[in-house]
Amino acid sequence: MVFKITKNLKGRDLLTLADFTREELWNMLKKSAQIKSDVKCGSLVHPYLAGKSVALLFQKPSTRTRISFDVGVFQLGGHPIYLSWNELQLGRGETVADTGRTFDCYVDGIVARVFKHGDLEAIAQVARAPVINALSDLAHPCQAMGDCLTIWEKKGKIDGLNVAFVGDGNDNVCRSLAEAVLKLGGNITVASPAKYQLPEAYAESLAKGSARGAKLTLTEDARAAVKEADVIYTDVWVSMGQEAEKEARIATFKPYQLNSALMAHAPGDAIVMHCLPAHRGDEITDDVIDGKNSVVWDQAENRLHAQKGIMALLF
């Protein structure tokens, strides 16, 4: 399979997908698909990062993101260096910017998962090495690219598809998914309680950056959102750092649970997605996440391939 890459992205930071054009996002997806195709044919190691080291800075807990980046750097021929925020001098008062400058002395790329998006921006501002956002409070771009790779594989396209996100519309996963889907020509409907919808100003900026004809719809009606959906997506109701709001959030989001009753209002061939970890019995039920429409585990695998494609182009 041949995938034509039309633009050089070497040296770019990936903090949000809003910083990239439709063509550039497709380049990332094509590179990811190319690498995945090679892996399926038996070629596991691609030497894009041969002789290079990549710092993996994690302030938040992680399963899929940490493993997929560690394995991905290794499979690209590079050396991953896992660094816990609390084990560095950051925990003793060194500034984020000085830490970024220090990384720049030793590594060829930086992957960071942080609580505050501003910390990511501070590192990117001083580091010459490219910086990839592995999750912040505002964005989760690598997750969205893995999601779009999965949608492309399962549906054969993204342009013109209807994606429904049901749950907390103002979380980092929904933001990045909306940025990617709209730029790639898909439509997205976000079904959330009014208090948890995408902010109006942000929704307007999404609309401006959308591909021609792509539509963003905000609603409080989960049934209406899934009625014509090709893809139905949900995420946890209580993200890291929101534990104090747990009981209130669960009560508010209960009508937005992705269960068999809600799926009965969706087309029979709609695929179900979840970025994981899943809180089974809250935002999604066992019969749905384990059901015939679920592509959750293919989606989880594609995090590895998508991130390898991104690193191959940026690093």
Buried (B, 14 or more C-beta within 10 A) or exposed (E): EEBEBEBEBEEBBBBBBBEBEBEBBBBBBBBBBBBBBBBEEEEEEBEBBEEBBBBBBBBBEBEBBBEBBBBBBBBBBBBBBBBEBEEBEBEEEEEBBBBBBBBBEEBBBBBBBBBBBEBBBBBBEBBEBBBBBBBBBBBBBBBBBBBBBBBBBBBEEBBEBBBBBBBBBBBBBBBBBBBBBBBBBBBBBBBBBEEBBBEEEBBEBBEEBBBEEBEBBBBBEBBBBBBBBBBBBBBBBBBBEBEEEEEEBBEBBEBBBBBEEBBEBBBEEBBBBBBBEBEEEBBBBEEBBEEEBBBBEBBBBBBBBBBBBBBBBBB
